Amino acid sequence: MQFNLFIELIRLKKPIGYMLLFWPCAWGLTAVFDFSSKLNVYFFYLLLFFLGAVLMRSAGCIVNDILDKNFDSRVSRTKNRPIASEKISIKRGLLYASFLCLLAFLILINFNYFTIIIALASMPLAFTYPLMKRFTYWPQLFLGITFNYGLILGWSSISSNVEYIPIIFYFGAIFWTLGYDTIYGFQDIKDDEIIGLKSTSIKFKNDPYTFLYLCYSIFTISLIVVGYLLKMNIFYYIMLVPVIFQMFYLQLYKLNVSDAPICLKTFKSNNFLGILIFITLVVGKI
């Protein structure tokens, strides 16, 4: 029983969360890696980043549920979460989160010192994000800064430094998250307004599509610029066509922000987008 509650608590059966955390790591690693060198290093680091994403996302879910306990109990979609429904105590939740962070640290120490330092520096962002929706209409911006930080880590794990190319990529990816999490937020917009929480979904509720198209346009431009700076081959730009089609047609053109199931489906489709961009980077470098 307790094990099932733990699995529910860390959302292990909902992989979209940790996959959206993993893809930027994979992008950063792939963008910097020299595929003429030993591939075993690449695949080993890819595995480490995947495990790290699962562990940190799981710990983040617990901290989020502890901080949002009183709010979650008043929102129909979240009221049955283990901590909100008091099936798991806050004390036990903190023990679980601490253990997961310890495991994540054991993953982290396999990287170079620079990557370890900048990864640890991001921890305050990871665990304070849930508080942002109390004070600002831009919690999705803080999520974007946090969730895409792995792109910098992926790059630094190979190069041991941070250059302007991953910064450009990181900046664009933040807008990707701003877009998809705004779409996600429309599921809870009525409940959030009643209990006083803020989000970009609420801020742009009267004209969401302009904001969403702007976010995805900035991300698209960053992909093009990064491809140029990395001297990607022609196949990179060919592969960008389905990436752009997926974002602007399958996501935005077909989106109805008033329909919660469509919002959730659109949000989840970003896992496929992450795969597409990953393949695009691999194809562009080989």
RAFENMO-V624280 format. One record per residue. RES is the residue in one small letter. PSI is psi in radians with two decimals (* if undefined). D_CENTER is the distance of its C-alpha to the mean C-alpha in whole Angstrom. Layout:
res=<RES/RES>
psi=<PSI/PSI>
d_center=<D_CENTER/D_CENTER>
//
This chain:
res=<m/q/f/n/l/f/i/e/l/i/r/l/k/k/p/i/g/y/m/l/l/f/w/p/c/a/w/g/l/t/a/v/f/d/f/s/s/k/l/n/v/y/f/f/y/l/l/l/f/f/l/g/a/v/l/m/r/s/a/g/c/i/v/n/d/i/l/d/k/n/f/d/s/r/v/s/r/t/k/n/r/p/i/a/s/e/k/i/s/i/k/r/g/l/l/y/a/s/f/l/c/l/l/a/f/l/i/l/i/n/f/n/y/f/t/i/i/i/a/l/a/s/m/p/l/a/f/t/y/p/l/m/k/r/f/t/y/w/p/q/l/f/l/g/i/t/f/n/y/g/l/i/l/g/w/s/s/i/s/s/n/v/e/y/i/p/i/i/f/y/f/g/a/i/f/w/t/l/g/y/d/t/i/y/g/f/q/d/i/k/d/d/e/i/i/g/l/k/s/t/s/i/k/f/k/n/d/p/y/t/f/l/y/l/c/y/s/i/f/t/i/s/l/i/v/v/g/y/l/l/k/m/n/i/f/y/y/i/m/l/v/p/v/i/f/q/m/f/y/l/q/l/y/k/l/n/v/s/d/a/p/i/c/l/k/t/f/k/s/n/n/f/l/g/i/l/i/f/i/t/l/v/v/g/k/i>
psi=<-0.86/-0.63/-0.75/-0.67/-0.66/-0.77/-0.70/-0.68/-0.73/0.07/0.62/-0.48/0.02/1.40/-0.23/-0.63/-0.91/-0.41/-0.66/-0.40/-0.57/-0.72/-0.78/-0.63/-0.83/-0.66/-0.83/-0.74/-0.80/-0.68/-0.59/-0.33/2.45/1.87/-0.04/-0.15/-2.99/2.10/-0.33/-0.55/-0.77/-0.87/-0.56/-0.80/-0.64/-0.73/-0.74/-0.76/-0.63/-0.84/-0.72/-0.69/-0.75/-0.81/-0.81/-0.64/-0.69/-0.79/-0.69/-0.66/-0.72/-0.82/-0.74/-0.79/-0.56/-0.82/-0.55/0.26/-0.85/-0.55/-0.77/-0.61/-0.22/0.03/2.25/-0.66/-0.41/-0.01/-0.36/0.14/2.58/-0.70/-0.71/-0.65/0.06/0.46/-0.43/2.30/2.79/-0.70/-0.80/-0.68/-0.73/-0.64/-0.76/-0.82/-0.71/-0.73/-0.73/-0.68/-0.65/-0.76/-0.71/-0.65/-0.65/-0.52/-0.77/-0.65/-0.01/-0.17/3.07/2.88/-0.68/-0.77/-0.69/-0.78/-0.84/-0.46/-0.79/-0.56/-0.36/-0.15/-0.72/-0.63/-0.77/-0.62/-0.05/-0.17/-0.78/-0.40/-0.36/-0.57/-0.13/-0.45/-0.35/2.70/0.09/0.74/-0.50/-0.50/-0.75/-0.62/-0.73/-0.74/-0.69/-0.87/-0.48/0.07/-0.47/-0.41/-0.73/-0.72/-0.69/-0.74/-0.85/-0.40/-0.42/-0.75/-0.28/0.37/3.03/2.11/-3.11/-0.44/-0.91/-0.49/-0.75/-0.78/-0.78/-0.77/-0.79/-0.71/-0.53/-0.70/-0.52/-0.84/-0.70/-0.71/-0.98/-0.54/-0.40/-0.74/-0.79/-0.70/-0.35/-0.28/-0.60/0.19/-0.67/-0.82/-0.71/-0.70/-0.65/-0.76/-0.01/0.32/2.71/2.72/2.88/-0.42/-0.72/-0.75/-0.69/0.43/-0.44/-0.35/1.12/-0.56/-0.64/-0.79/-0.77/-0.73/-0.65/-0.78/-0.86/-0.50/-0.74/-0.72/-0.75/-0.77/-0.71/-0.64/-0.70/-0.78/-0.77/-0.72/-0.72/-0.79/-0.55/0.01/0.81/2.68/3.08/-0.49/-0.45/-0.83/-0.55/-0.73/-0.37/-0.38/-0.92/-0.49/-0.85/-0.71/-0.75/-0.73/-0.91/-0.48/-1.03/-0.52/-1.16/-0.81/-0.63/0.06/2.41/1.81/-0.22/-0.13/1.81/-0.79/-0.65/-0.69/-0.76/-0.75/-0.73/-0.77/-0.83/-0.46/-0.20/-0.29/-0.75/-0.68/-0.71/-0.73/-0.78/-0.79/-0.65/-0.84/-0.69/-0.76/-0.74/-0.86/-0.64/-0.27/-0.22/*>
d_center=<30/28/26/25/24/21/20/19/18/15/14/15/17/13/11/9/7/7/7/4/4/7/8/8/10/12/12/13/16/17/18/20/22/25/26/29/29/28/26/26/24/21/21/21/18/16/17/17/13/12/14/13/9/11/13/11/9/13/14/12/13/16/16/15/17/20/19/19/22/24/22/21/24/25/23/24/20/20/23/24/21/23/23/23/26/27/27/26/27/25/27/26/22/22/24/21/19/21/22/18/18/21/20/17/19/21/19/18/22/22/21/23/24/22/19/19/20/18/15/17/18/14/15/16/13/11/14/15/12/14/17/16/17/20/21/19/19/15/13/10/11/11/7/7/9/8/4/6/9/9/10/13/14/14/17/18/19/21/23/23/22/20/21/21/20/16/16/17/14/12/13/13/9/9/11/9/7/10/11/9/9/13/14/12/14/17/18/19/20/24/23/21/24/27/25/25/21/19/16/16/17/20/21/21/22/26/24/20/21/22/19/17/19/19/15/15/18/17/14/17/19/17/17/21/21/20/21/25/24/23/26/25/27/28/26/23/24/25/22/20/22/21/17/19/21/18/16/19/21/20/17/19/22/22/20/22/21/23/23/20/20/20/17/15/16/15/11/11/13/10/10/13/12/10/13/15/14/14/18/19/18/20/23/23/24/26>
//
